[in-house]
């Protein structure tokens, strides 16, 4: 059974930082490309960042230079370091494999950027 468990969200002021974690089980993590997604209220889920099994990364334009995706294969965990956070980054953040598997979505972790 595949489980992806996100954590690390919270309330932060604009300009602040958070580090999200996604612990994976039930997959061959070291061979899996992973992605972070987010969904803001009333909006569609969008892809934020991806990392291949070889640790090549890619980001949506709005987070380039502010967010960093990384992975620790020994811990079966993918991270998202988020710096210089903006109110428009407010969303529920999820991780999933790439390509996305609909059955793998977890509960997500809420990130709220507000003063």
Rosetta blueprint (number, residue, H / E / L):
1 X L
2 X L
3 X E
4 X E
5 X E
6 X E
7 X E
8 X L
9 X L
10 X E
11 X E
12 X E
13 X L
14 X L
15 X L
16 X L
17 X L
18 X E
19 X E
20 X E
21 X E
22 X E
23 X E
24 X E
25 X E
26 X L
27 X L
28 X L
29 X H
30 X H
31 X H
32 X L
33 X E
34 X E
35 X E
36 X E
37 X E
38 X E
39 X E
40 X L
41 X L
42 X L
43 X L
44 X L
45 X L
46 X E
47 X E
48 X E
49 X E
50 X E
51 X E
52 X L
53 X L
54 X L
55 X L
56 X L
57 X E
58 X E
59 X E
60 X L
61 X H
62 X H
63 X H
64 X L
65 X L
66 X L
67 X E
68 X E
69 X E
70 X E
71 X E
72 X E
73 X L
74 X L
75 X L
76 X L
77 X E
78 X E
79 X E
80 X E
81 X E
82 X E
83 X L
84 X L
85 X L
86 X L
87 X H
88 X H
89 X H
90 X L
91 X E
92 X E
93 X E
94 X E
95 X E
96 X E
97 X E
98 X E
99 X L
100 X L
101 X L
102 X H
103 X H
104 X H
105 X L
106 X L
107 X L
108 X L
109 X E
110 X E
111 X E
112 X E
113 X E
114 X L
115 X L
